[in-house]
Structure formats: C-alpha cells, structure tokens
C-alpha cells in the first residue's frame, strides 16, 4: 500500500465500499486521514466499524471534506 503524508489530518468521504473503495479507506487511514465512509450493504460497513465514521451521505454532513 502506498501512503502519503499529504492526506494526514484531512477529512475524506468514501462512498461505496467495493474493492477500490475499501482500498481507498485503508490507504487514507494509513496516511493519517479522518474518513467518513458509506455503502448501502451492511457487510462492508461492518469491516470499518470503530475505525471510520459510517454515515449515509443523504443525511451526513460532508462539509469540510477535502475529497
């Protein structure tokens, strides 16, 4: 996994936790980012419980996200 200090201390939203979404979350976390994530399926959300903020983008506050 490639990590970057450019993500550290910033907030990112990852909407969709299939293979690429899960990889993006892991990379962002390893780089020190704060992550909000969501998938309509329960199983991929469970993989990140307690590690990221899980929130439906319809009702979540996505302000302040870098990307």
LINFEN-V457625 format. One record per residue. N is the residue number from 1. BURIAL is 1 if it has 9 or more other C-alpha atoms within 8 Angstrom, else 0. Layout:
N_BURIAL ; N_BURIAL
This chain:
1_0 ; 2_0 ; 3_0 ; 4_0 ; 5_0 ; 6_0 ; 7_1 ; 8_1 ; 9_0 ; 10_1 ; 11_1 ; 12_1 ; 13_1 ; 14_1 ; 15_1 ; 16_1 ; 17_1 ; 18_0 ; 19_0 ; 20_0 ; 21_1 ; 22_1 ; 23_0 ; 24_1 ; 25_1 ; 26_0 ; 27_1 ; 28_1 ; 29_1 ; 30_0 ; 31_1 ; 32_1 ; 33_1 ; 34_1 ; 35_1 ; 36_1 ; 37_1 ; 38_1 ; 39_1 ; 40_0 ; 41_0 ; 42_0 ; 43_0 ; 44_1 ; 45_1 ; 46_0 ; 47_0 ; 48_1 ; 49_1 ; 50_0 ; 51_0 ; 52_1 ; 53_1 ; 54_1 ; 55_1 ; 56_1 ; 57_1 ; 58_0 ; 59_0 ; 60_0 ; 61_0 ; 62_0 ; 63_0 ; 64_0 ; 65_1 ; 66_0 ; 67_0
